[in-house]
């Protein structure tokens, strides 16, 4: 592996850095986007139980807000639960947009890696071919070793760029879909609480 990196020239350095960064970002997002961390089970039912029994105080509201992204969205609505449904929903939507932005953290960086690594590979290819033609100009076609070095550099960097870009693009698309699904679920859970507080829903059903 080290010999391939050396043979690929200096362009291999940013490609290797991108590969390490992509793995680190994917691992971090997979850990951070666990459903249980974002949308704790039975949270909405527990909150409704406290609201119904008039047992929700400032400390408990603070705990709900600190516990999870869904908790922060719900807490934004609970602050305005004595206002009209529209005001409560507006607060939830504002908080939801903020939390969605947090869930998308590092995704643009991962997408950028997927986009630039093939270009880095192409740059390596161009540099390798320049070396090939320079060798031909200086020594003619008789020096096979000089020609092979440039061609090898071109092919290695192209392959390395694609090897990093393809998994990075797959990871980016997967995490993007995961974030979108979590945001939709947070909206649905929050809507259940709004409806039950304002008497438009008799019970929480599946949220319980």
Secondary structure by P-SEA (a helix, b strand, c coil): caaaaaaacaaaaaaaaaaaaaaaaaaaaaaaaccccccccaaaaaaaaaaaaccccaaaaaaaaaccaaaaaaaaaaaaccccaaaaaaaaaaaaaaaaaaaacaaaaaaaaaccaaaaaaaaaaaaaaaaaaaaaacccccaaaaaaaaaaaaaaaaaaaaaaaaaaaaaaaaaaaaaaaaaaaaaaaaaaaaaaacccccccccc
